[in-house]
Amino acid sequence: MTSEPTSNLRAFSDGLAVAVERAAAATVLVAARRHIPASGVVWSEDGLVVTADHAIETEDEITVGLPDGSEAKAQLVGRDPASDLALLRVEGAPAPASIAPAGSAQVGQLALAVARPTPGGPQASLGVISAVAAAPLEGIRRHGRHRAAPAHLEGYLRTDVTFFPGFSGGPLVDVDGRVLGVNVSLIGGPRMFRFARAAFGQGFTVDAASVSRTVELLKTHGRVRRAYLGIASQPVTVPTAGGAEPTEGLLIVSVEADTPAAQAGVLVGDILMGIEGAPVRDADDLQRALSPERVGTTVQLQLIRGGAAHELAVTLGARE
């Protein structure tokens, strides 16, 4: 007679296999580079497929391998090197993946990376979500072989899932086969490889909510513009009068020439305390304030200059 623990283990294993099967039905092979193909996930009913931007080395001849074994040509809709996401349109794409509700990912939750790096069928890897971050991640990643691009992720997941070659662009799914995010890579040269390995281990995942926002921007504009000031800063503790608790701000350590900050008169040594009245205590607060919707708008910076409160109006520029 089969013991109950063995029966439970078999049921658990069968459940994982079903989750992979569901996700794999919307996971495609993306051939747009010379070496190992990447993966992609069908995101919408109109044949939009999300994949990893770094896997798109040729924009004119992109072939997608569909789950039924057939091939289709893909058109590049847009790409965002900063988040390592690209959007394709594929005629005859299968039904889109099921997207998990926002906030579904939890630390300690089991997750599966699903991919289709070869025509032979789907592949998968199992692990645990080790971090869920809503704050932006900043870094530098190499774009192609020659260009470098700022990296910016508004929401991401860190896991101990092993991403094998060709897993980039594929979905990370829960045990029901629902997409939690898209697996990408921030690794550039040796320095950024060490950074990525230290920060994320094997790799990391752009969460589904961030992917959806990027998809909408790429559909409309073909790119993602982000607001910027043109400063470098570091966190600093600012003492307050009357014995109140100290507060936090960003000390401006450099101002790039011919940028919105320079044109508005921001000076090295200013302490940025807020934007439009919202506190800016660290780099995460600053990046949240510099959302794509604010490109070209004029905002008020709350500063401390020479120990006194000071305000400046700045028209935010666009970082492509």
N, C-alpha and C positions, 0 to 999 in steps of 0.2 A: 504494500500500500504506500502511496506517495505521501511523504510527511508534509505537514502544513508549511514549515519553513521553505521547503523546496517548491511547493506549489505557489507560495507567495513570491518567491524569487522568479519563477517562470512567468508569472503574471506581470511582474514588474518589467522583466526583460521584453516580453511581448508588447507591453505598452510603449516602451521606448522605440521598438521597431515600427509600430504603427505611427508614432509621432514623426519619425524620419520619413516614412512613406508619404505622409500628408505633406510635409514640407518639401520633399523632393519633387512632388507633382508640380510645384511652381519654381523650382530651382533649375537654372539653365547653365550651360557651358558658354563662356564668352571667349572667343578667339580673336584677340586684337593685339597680340604681341608675338615676338618670335619664338619664345620658349614655351613654358608650361601655360596653358590657358588658365583663365580665372573662372570664377563662378558669378552668377547673378541671380536675382530673385524678382519674379514678376510682381509688380507693385500695384497695378491698377487694371481695370477692365479694358482700357484702351491700348493695352500692349506695352505699357511703360515698364522697363526693366532697370533696376538699380544694380550697379556693380561698383567695383573699386576703380577710382580714377587712375591710380598708378598702373593698372593693367591695360590701359588704353594707350598703346604706343602708335597705332595707326588709326586715324579717324575716318578714313575713306572705305576701308575694306574690313568691316567687322562682321564676323559670322557667329551665329548663336546656335548651339546645339540644344534641341528641344527634348523634353523627357521621352517623347515617343520615338526617338532615334533620328528624326529628320533634322534638317538644317534650314536656317532662315537668315536672310540678310538683316542687319540692324542699322538704323540711322542714329547717329549721335545727336541727342537733343541738347545736352549741356553737360558741363563738368565743373567741379568745384575742387581744385587741388587742396584747398585749405582743410577740407573735411575728408579728403580722399574718396569722394563719391562722384559717380558719373551716372547719367541717365540716358538710356537707349530707348528707341521705339522699334518694336519687332512685330512685323505682320504675322498673324497666325500664332501668336503667343498663347500659352494655355491660360486657364483661369488664374487670377492672382492669388497670392498667399493670404492666409488668414493672419491678420495683424493683432497682436495682443493689446488689450486696453492699456492706455497710458498708466504708468505706475505699477505695472504688473511685476516687473523685475525686482527681486528681493535678494539681499545678501544671504548666501547659503543655499539658494535655490539651485536645483539641478538644471543644466542647460545643455543643448546639443548644437554643435556646429555642423551644418549640412552643406554639402558642396557637390558640384558636378565638374570636376577638373578633367575628366576623360569621357569619351563616348560610351565607355563600358558600364556606366550607371552611377548612381549617387554614392557618396561617401559620407561618413559621419564620425564625430568625436564627442565624447561625453566629459563634462566637468561641472564645476560649481562656480556660481557667480560670487566673486570675492569683494567687489566694490560696485556701488551704484552712485554715480556722480552726476549732479545736475549743473554744477558750476563749470564754466568753460575751461577747456584745456588749451594751453598755448604751447607752441613749439615750432620747430622748423623741419620740414621734410623735403627730400629731394624729389623733384618732379621730372620724370624721365631721366636722361643721363646727364643733362647739362644744367638744368634750371633748378633753383631752390624756391620754395614757396612757404609762407607762414602757414602753420597748422592751427586750426581752430575747430574745436568740437564743443558744441553747446551742451550735450548730454552724452555720456558714454558709460559702458559697462566694462569692468575688468573681470576676467575669468581665468581659471587654470585649464581651460579647454586647449588641447593641442591643435593648432592650425597647420595642417600639412600643406605642401605645395599645391597651389590652385584653389585653396579655400578662401582666398581674398574675394570679397564681393558676395559671398554666400550668406545665408541667414543664420543667426543664432536663434534657436527656437526653444520653447518650453516643452514640458512632457506631453502637452496636448498638440504639439506641432505648430503652435502659433508663433509668429515672428516677434522676437524681442528686440532685434536690431540687425544691422549689417556689419559683417566682419571686415575690418580694413587694416591698413598698416601705415605706421608713421616712420618706418625705418628708412634712413637715408644712408649716409656714410658711416664709418666706424663710430664716430662720436654719437650720432643719433641712434645707432644700433644699441650702444650701451645705455643711452637715455631710455629708449623704448623698453629694453629688457628690464632695466631697473624699475621703471614705472608700471609696466604692464605684464612682464613675463613673456608669454608666447605671442600675445597680440591683444587687440582690444576691439570693442564693438561700439559703433554709433547707435544709440538707442532709437527705437522705432519712431518716437515723436520727433526727434531731430531729423531723421531721414525724411519723414513726411513733409516737414517744413522746407527742407532742401529741395525735395522733388517739386513742390509748388513753385519755388523760385526759379529752378532750372526750366520748368515748363514755360514759365512766363518770359524769362529774360535770357535763358541759356547760360547764365552764370550767377554767382552770388556776390553781391556787393555788401561790404561791411563798413560801418562808420569807423572813422579813426581820427585821432587828435594829432599824432606825430610826436609823442613824448616817450621817454623812458623814465621809469619810476621805481621806487622801492618803498615798502611799508615803513611807517614811522609812527611812534607813539607821541601824541600831542598832549602836553599837560594842560589842564583847565584851571580856571580861577575858582577861588572859594572852596578849595578842598574837594571838589567833585572828582569823580573817577576820570582818569585820563581817557582820551578817545583815540581812534586810529585814523590815519590818512595815508596819502601817497606823496612822498617827497619827490619832486621833479628833479631828476639828475641829468637829463639832457633834453633839448628841444631841437628836432630836425628842422633844417632850413626849408622855407617855402612850404610849410605845412599849416593846417588850420590853427594849431597851437601857436606857431611862430607869428602868423599873421594877426592873431588876436592879442598878442603881447604876453603870452605865458612866459615866465622866466625860470631859469634854473634856480632852485632854492625855494620856489613856491611849494606850498603843500596843498594838494588837491583834497578837499574834504567832501565835496558832493557835486552832483550834476543834476540840474533841475530840482534841487532840494532833496534828492535821494542820496543817502550817505555813500561815500566811496571809501571803504576801509582797506581794501586790498585789490589785487589785480582781477579777482573774480567779479567784484562789484563793478569795476571799470568796464570789463568786457560785456557784462550784462547791460550796462548803460549805453554801450556803443552797438546797438542792434541795427540790423539792415534797414528797419523802418525809419531810422533817424538820419540816414544819408542825406545830405543837403539841407538839413534843418539847422536852425540856430538855437543853441541851448545856453543856459547860464551855468558857468562854473563857479562853485563856491570854493574859494582859496583862502589860505593864510599866507600873507606876505609881510615880512618884517614884524611878525607877531600880531598883526591886525587882520581882521576879516576883510576880504576883498572879493569882488565879483567881476567876471569878464564874460562877455558874450562871444561865443565861438560858433562859426558855421562849420559843421562836421563835413569832412571829406569822405571819399569812398576808397576803400582798399579792395581792389579786384581780387 
